[in-house]
Amino acid sequence: MLKVLLSVLIAAVSLTAAAAEKYPSRPIRMVVGLPPGGPTDLAARLTGQKLTDALGIEPEGNTPEEFARQVREETAKWGRIIKAAGVRPN
């Protein structure tokens, strides 16, 4: 019993360490759909700076056209997933 418990503990520690090394495994996209200069923009910029400090990633700015493209892409992607799952509003 002790060997099984020890094996599970070692596996859990190994998986946790492996997962921590790869985070983030893909880019983190932070979308702020409001114009620059307002309180939401300020909060997003401060959050982006904290992400840079903590994770070593750099936030990227984009234009309103790029934001609209991202919204279309995400809507299409999640729309397909929702339809495939058969989710319907009540």
N, C-alpha and C positions, 0 to 999 in steps of 0.2 A: 504494500500500500504506500509506503514511504517513497519507493522508487517511482511509482506512478505520479504521486504528488510533486516530487522533485522534477520529473520530466515535464510535467505540465507547466510548472513555474519557470523552468528554463526556456521552454518554447514561448511562453507569454513574454518574457523579457526580451527574447530575440526578436519576436515580431514587433514589439513596441519600439525597439531600437532601430529596426529596419524601416518602420513607418516614419519615424522621426527624421531619418536622414533624407527622405525623399520629399518632405513637405516644404513648400508646395510643389506638387509634381507637375502642375500646369499653371499658366499665368492666372493671376487673380484680376478680374475685371470689376472695377468700381465705376458705376454709372451714376452721374448726377445730371438729372434732366432739367435743371434750372439754370438760368443765366449766371455768368460769373459775377463776383463782387458781393453777392448776398450772404446771409448767414449760413445757408446750406452749403454754398461754395466754400466758405471759410471752414466749416466743420469737416467737409470732405478733404480739403487740403491738409488740415491738421491730422486727420485719420490717415491719409496717404503718407504723411511724414512719419507717423508712428509705425506704419507697416514697413516703410523703408528702413527705419532703425531696427525693428524687431526681426524682420525676415530678409532684409537685404534686397528687396525688390523695388523697382522704380515705377511710380505711377505714370501713366501716359495720358496726356490731354487729347481731346478730339473735337472735331467740328460738329455743328448741328446735323450736318449731312451724315457723318459717321455714326452719330447717335441714332438717327432715324434708321440707318441700315442695321445697326445692332438690334434695335427694337423689332424690326421686321424679321431678322434671322431668328431671334429668340422666340418670337410669337409663332413662327412656322415650326420651329423645332419642338417646342412644348405643346403646340396644337396637335402635332402628329402623335406625340407620346400620350396625351390625354385621350385622343380618339382611339388609339390602339388599346388603351387600358379600359375603355368603355365607360369612362367617367361622364356622368350627366348631372347637370345642376338640378336641384329640387325645385 
